[in-house]
Amino acid sequence: MRGLSVWQDWVLRLLTIALALVVAAPIILIVLNSFQTTQQILKSQTFIPQDLTLSNYSELLLNTPFLRYLSNSVVVAVGSTIATLVVASLAGYALSRFRSAPMRAYSQLLLMVQMFPIIMALIPLFIVFRNLGLLNHPAGPIVIYTLVHLPFATWMFRAFFDTVPRELEEAALVDGSSRFGAFIRIVLPLAGPGMVSVAIFSTLFAYNEFFIASVLLRDDDVMTAPVGVQRFMQQFQTDWGMLLAAATVTMVPVFLIFMFLQKYMTYGGIAGGVKG
């Protein structure tokens, strides 16, 4: 029985590795072929590149505004993440601590907003932002990303705050602290891992989003990386080498986030699913 268990364990490991390779195969091919020119990619008879070159990356980083696109993506992602954390933490705390009728109505409203597709409101939002002068401005997508991600972030914060004992807040109130002071000094630090997980999900959403950014940001000075990658695809010709290099560079921050902060994402997903 022990030998059979070991054999099953190895089979499971091999199947997991094979599945991971299948899932990661497109990303691996993108990275490998980014070290080939467009001519080499079109002439190649195999998936594995033969002659590697850094010309795509040197051309991308030195002769295109792609670094500006990346910095714009960072600005938009950080701005929307900060706004989401501030608003969602306060809303989640209210849902966790106050179970009145208005709070229950607000909770149900959040579910309705979560199910509403943002694409249906994009044209009215475009008109509003045009009248406010927020087209081709980072504030436009920051506001929309915050609104889109707010219901999910609020429910996650509520799940995390539910795990913090109320007795700790009551002790702080007895010692003379205000409700907001107890929230800042007691509840929020104890929900630190939850805040990190919410920040990760919000950042990844804002960093990877394409459709809203492509509608609101059309100038090179404010264009984000997902929209900038599209610039290498022209109507009659596509620079595949530059396109794959740009996609590889764009994936690097996301890869680093997954590598170093994966445990917080898993923790946030489990806690939000169980406590919500």
C-alpha positions as CSV (number, residue, x, y, z in Angstrom):
1,M,0.0,0.0,0.0
2,R,2.9,2.3,0.8
3,G,4.5,1.6,-2.6
4,L,1.2,2.3,-4.3
5,S,0.8,5.6,-2.4
6,V,4.3,6.7,-3.5
7,W,3.6,5.7,-7.1
8,Q,0.4,7.7,-7.0
9,D,2.2,10.7,-5.6
10,W,4.7,10.7,-8.4
11,V,2.0,10.3,-11.0
12,L,0.2,13.3,-9.5
13,R,3.4,15.3,-9.5
14,L,4.1,14.5,-13.1
15,L,0.6,15.4,-14.2
16,T,0.8,18.7,-12.3
17,I,4.1,19.5,-14.0
18,A,2.7,18.6,-17.4
19,L,-0.4,20.7,-16.8
20,A,1.7,23.7,-15.7
21,L,3.9,23.4,-18.8
22,V,0.8,23.4,-21.0
23,V,-0.7,26.4,-19.3
24,A,2.6,28.3,-19.3
25,A,3.6,27.3,-22.9
26,P,2.2,30.5,-24.6
27,I,4.1,32.7,-22.1
28,I,7.3,30.7,-22.6
29,L,7.0,31.0,-26.4
30,I,6.3,34.8,-26.1
31,V,9.5,35.2,-24.0
32,L,11.7,33.0,-26.2
33,N,10.5,34.6,-29.5
34,S,11.0,38.1,-28.1
35,F,14.7,37.5,-28.7
36,Q,14.1,37.1,-32.4
37,T,13.5,39.7,-35.1
38,T,10.2,39.8,-37.0
39,Q,12.0,38.3,-40.1
40,Q,13.4,35.4,-38.0
41,I,10.0,34.7,-36.5
42,L,8.3,34.6,-39.8
43,K,11.0,32.4,-41.4
44,S,11.3,30.0,-38.4
45,Q,10.1,26.5,-38.9
46,T,10.1,25.6,-35.2
47,F,8.8,27.1,-32.0
48,I,12.2,27.2,-30.4
49,P,14.3,30.2,-31.6
50,Q,17.7,29.5,-33.1
51,D,19.5,32.9,-33.1
52,L,18.9,35.1,-30.1
53,T,19.2,38.8,-30.3
54,L,18.6,41.8,-28.0
55,S,17.7,44.2,-30.8
56,N,14.0,44.1,-30.0
57,Y,14.6,45.2,-26.4
58,S,17.2,47.9,-27.3
59,E,14.8,49.3,-29.9
60,L,11.9,49.1,-27.6
61,L,13.5,50.8,-24.6
62,L,15.6,53.4,-26.5
63,N,13.6,54.4,-29.5
64,T,9.9,54.0,-28.4
65,P,7.9,55.7,-25.5
66,F,7.2,52.3,-24.0
67,L,8.9,53.1,-20.7
68,R,6.5,56.1,-20.5
69,Y,3.6,53.7,-21.0
70,L,4.9,51.5,-18.1
71,S,5.2,54.5,-15.8
72,N,1.7,55.6,-16.8
73,S,0.4,52.1,-15.9
74,V,2.1,52.3,-12.5
75,V,0.6,55.7,-11.8
76,V,-2.9,54.5,-12.7
77,A,-2.5,51.3,-10.8
78,V,-1.1,52.9,-7.7
79,G,-3.7,55.7,-7.7
80,S,-6.7,53.4,-8.1
81,T,-5.3,51.0,-5.5
82,I,-4.9,53.8,-2.9
83,A,-8.4,55.1,-3.6
84,T,-9.9,51.6,-3.4
85,L,-8.1,50.8,-0.1
86,V,-9.3,54.0,1.5
87,V,-13.0,53.8,0.4
88,A,-13.3,50.0,0.6
89,S,-11.8,49.8,4.1
90,L,-14.2,52.3,5.5
91,A,-17.2,50.7,3.7
92,G,-16.1,47.2,4.7
93,Y,-15.7,48.3,8.4
94,A,-19.2,49.8,8.3
95,L,-20.7,46.6,6.9
96,S,-18.8,44.5,9.5
97,R,-19.7,46.5,12.6
98,F,-23.1,48.1,11.9
99,R,-25.9,45.6,10.9
100,S,-28.7,48.1,10.6
101,A,-31.3,48.2,7.8
102,P,-29.4,50.9,5.7
103,M,-26.2,48.8,6.0
104,R,-28.1,45.7,4.7
105,A,-29.5,47.7,1.8
106,Y,-26.0,49.0,1.0
107,S,-24.7,45.4,1.1
108,Q,-27.4,44.3,-1.4
109,L,-26.7,47.3,-3.6
110,L,-23.0,46.3,-3.7
111,L,-24.0,42.9,-5.1
112,M,-26.1,44.6,-7.8
113,V,-23.3,46.9,-8.8
114,Q,-20.9,44.0,-8.9
115,M,-23.1,42.3,-11.5
116,F,-23.5,45.4,-13.6
117,P,-21.2,45.3,-16.7
118,I,-19.1,48.5,-16.9
119,I,-19.2,48.4,-20.7
120,M,-22.9,49.4,-20.6
121,A,-22.0,52.7,-18.8
122,L,-18.8,53.4,-20.7
123,I,-20.4,55.8,-23.3
124,P,-22.2,57.9,-20.7
125,L,-19.0,58.0,-18.6
126,F,-17.0,59.0,-21.7
127,I,-19.4,62.0,-22.2
128,V,-19.2,62.9,-18.6
129,F,-15.4,62.7,-18.5
130,R,-15.2,64.7,-21.8
131,N,-17.3,67.5,-20.2
132,L,-15.1,67.4,-17.1
133,G,-11.9,67.5,-19.1
134,L,-10.7,64.1,-17.8
135,L,-10.1,62.5,-21.2
136,N,-6.4,61.7,-21.8
137,H,-5.9,62.2,-18.1
138,P,-4.9,59.5,-15.5
139,A,-7.7,60.6,-13.2
140,G,-10.3,59.2,-15.7
141,P,-9.3,55.5,-15.5
142,I,-8.4,55.8,-11.8
143,V,-12.0,56.8,-11.0
144,I,-13.5,54.1,-13.1
145,Y,-11.1,51.3,-11.9
146,T,-11.9,52.4,-8.3
147,L,-15.7,52.2,-8.9
148,V,-15.4,48.8,-10.7
149,H,-13.2,47.2,-8.1
150,L,-14.9,48.8,-5.1
151,P,-17.7,46.2,-4.5
152,F,-15.3,43.3,-4.5
153,A,-12.8,45.1,-2.3
154,T,-15.5,46.1,0.1
155,W,-16.7,42.5,0.6
156,M,-13.2,41.3,1.1
157,F,-12.5,44.0,3.7
158,R,-15.8,43.0,5.5
159,A,-14.6,39.4,5.6
160,F,-11.3,40.4,7.1
161,F,-12.8,42.8,9.7
162,D,-15.3,40.1,10.8
163,T,-12.2,38.1,12.0
164,V,-11.1,40.9,14.3
165,P,-12.6,40.5,17.8
166,R,-14.9,43.4,18.8
167,E,-13.6,43.2,22.3
168,L,-10.4,44.8,21.2
169,E,-12.3,47.8,19.9
170,E,-14.4,48.0,23.0
171,A,-11.3,48.1,25.2
172,A,-9.9,50.9,23.1
173,L,-13.2,52.8,23.4
174,V,-13.1,52.4,27.2
175,D,-9.6,53.8,27.3
176,G,-10.9,57.0,25.6
177,S,-10.2,56.3,21.9
178,S,-12.7,57.4,19.3
179,R,-14.4,54.9,16.9
180,F,-12.2,56.1,14.1
181,G,-9.1,56.0,16.3
182,A,-9.9,52.4,17.2
183,F,-10.3,51.6,13.6
184,I,-7.0,53.1,12.6
185,R,-4.9,51.8,15.6
186,I,-6.5,48.4,16.3
187,V,-8.7,47.0,13.5
188,L,-6.7,48.1,10.4
189,P,-3.3,46.8,11.6
190,L,-4.8,43.4,12.6
191,A,-6.3,43.2,9.1
192,G,-2.9,43.9,7.4
193,P,-2.7,40.7,5.4
194,G,-6.2,41.3,4.1
195,M,-5.3,44.9,3.1
196,V,-2.2,43.5,1.2
197,S,-4.4,41.0,-0.7
198,V,-6.9,43.6,-1.6
199,A,-4.1,45.9,-2.8
200,I,-2.7,43.1,-4.9
201,F,-6.0,42.3,-6.6
202,S,-6.7,46.0,-7.2
203,T,-3.2,46.7,-8.6
204,L,-3.3,43.8,-11.0
205,F,-6.8,44.7,-12.2
206,A,-5.8,48.3,-12.9
207,Y,-2.4,47.4,-14.4
208,N,-3.8,44.8,-16.9
209,E,-7.0,46.5,-17.9
210,F,-7.1,47.4,-21.6
211,F,-10.6,48.3,-22.8
212,I,-11.4,51.3,-20.6
213,A,-7.9,52.7,-21.0
214,S,-8.1,52.4,-24.7
215,V,-11.2,54.5,-24.7
216,L,-10.1,57.2,-22.3
217,L,-6.4,57.4,-23.0
218,R,-5.4,58.1,-26.6
219,D,-2.3,60.3,-26.4
220,D,1.2,58.8,-26.0
221,D,1.9,60.9,-23.0
222,V,-0.8,59.2,-20.9
223,M,-1.2,55.9,-22.6
224,T,-0.8,52.8,-20.4
225,A,1.2,49.7,-21.2
226,P,-1.7,47.4,-22.4
227,V,-2.8,50.1,-24.8
228,G,0.8,50.8,-25.8
229,V,1.4,47.2,-26.8
230,Q,-1.4,47.5,-29.3
231,R,0.6,50.2,-31.1
232,F,3.0,47.6,-32.5
233,M,0.0,46.1,-34.4
234,Q,-0.6,48.2,-37.5
235,Q,-3.3,47.8,-40.1
236,F,-1.1,46.3,-42.8
237,Q,1.9,45.1,-40.9
238,T,2.8,43.9,-37.4
239,D,6.3,44.1,-35.8
240,W,6.1,40.8,-34.1
241,G,9.6,41.0,-32.5
242,M,8.8,44.4,-30.9
243,L,5.3,43.2,-29.9
244,L,6.6,40.2,-28.1
245,A,9.3,42.2,-26.4
246,A,6.8,44.7,-25.2
247,A,4.5,41.9,-23.9
248,T,7.4,40.4,-22.1
249,V,8.4,43.6,-20.4
250,T,4.8,44.3,-19.4
251,M,4.6,40.8,-17.8
252,V,7.6,41.3,-15.6
253,P,5.9,43.4,-12.8
254,V,3.0,41.0,-12.7
255,F,5.4,38.0,-12.5
256,L,7.2,39.6,-9.6
257,I,4.0,40.3,-7.8
258,F,2.9,36.7,-8.2
259,M,6.3,35.4,-7.1
260,F,6.7,37.4,-3.9
261,L,3.1,38.0,-2.8
262,Q,1.3,34.8,-3.9
263,K,0.6,33.8,-0.3
264,Y,-1.4,37.0,0.3
265,M,-3.5,36.4,-2.8
266,T,-4.3,32.9,-1.7
267,Y,-5.1,34.1,1.8
268,G,-7.3,36.9,0.5
269,G,-9.2,34.6,-1.9
270,I,-9.9,32.0,0.8
271,A,-10.9,34.5,3.5
272,G,-13.1,36.5,1.1
273,G,-14.8,33.3,-0.1
274,V,-15.4,31.9,3.4
275,K,-16.3,35.0,5.4
276,G,-18.3,36.9,2.7
